[in-house]
Amino acid sequence: MPTEARISTLETRHGALDRRITEEGQRPAPDPQALNRLKLEKLRLKEAMEKLRQTTH
């Protein structure tokens, strides 16, 4: 998969995780473990995107 396509895929997943984090946070009783897991995955995706961007420049 070309780098730009990979970055685009990661951006899509990152956005989906952001929406899931918002949804979980708005629940009457948010699950702190689920929030932490989602936030960690979002951070990993962000780091992966940054790494790919650095290798293309």
C-alpha positions in Angstrom: 0.0 0.0 0.0 1.4 3.4 -0.9 2.4 5.6 2.0 -0.2 8.3 1.3 -3.0 5.6 1.2 -1.7 4.1 4.4 -1.8 7.6 6.1 -5.3 8.1 4.8 -6.4 4.8 6.3 -4.9 5.6 9.6 -6.5 9.1 9.6 -9.9 7.4 9.0 -9.3 5.0 11.9 -8.1 7.9 14.1 -11.3 9.8 13.4 -13.5 6.8 14.2 -11.7 6.3 17.5 -12.2 10.0 18.3 -15.9 9.6 17.8 -16.0 6.4 19.9 -14.1 8.3 22.7 -16.7 11.1 22.6 -19.6 8.7 22.6 -18.1 6.7 25.6 -17.5 9.9 27.5 -21.1 11.1 27.0 -22.6 7.9 28.4 -24.2 8.2 31.9 -21.5 5.9 33.3 -18.4 5.9 31.1 -16.1 2.9 31.3 -12.7 4.4 32.4 -10.9 1.3 31.1 -12.6 1.5 27.7 -11.7 5.2 27.5 -8.1 4.6 28.3 -7.9 1.7 25.8 -9.4 3.9 23.1 -7.2 6.8 23.9 -4.1 4.7 23.8 -5.0 3.2 20.4 -5.7 6.7 19.1 -2.3 7.8 20.3 -0.6 4.8 18.6 -2.3 5.7 15.3 -1.2 9.3 15.6 2.4 8.2 16.2 2.2 5.8 13.3 0.9 8.6 11.0 3.7 10.9 12.2 6.3 8.3 11.5 5.0 7.6 8.0 4.9 11.4 7.3 8.6 11.7 8.4 9.7 8.9 6.2 8.0 10.5 3.1 9.7 13.9 3.6 
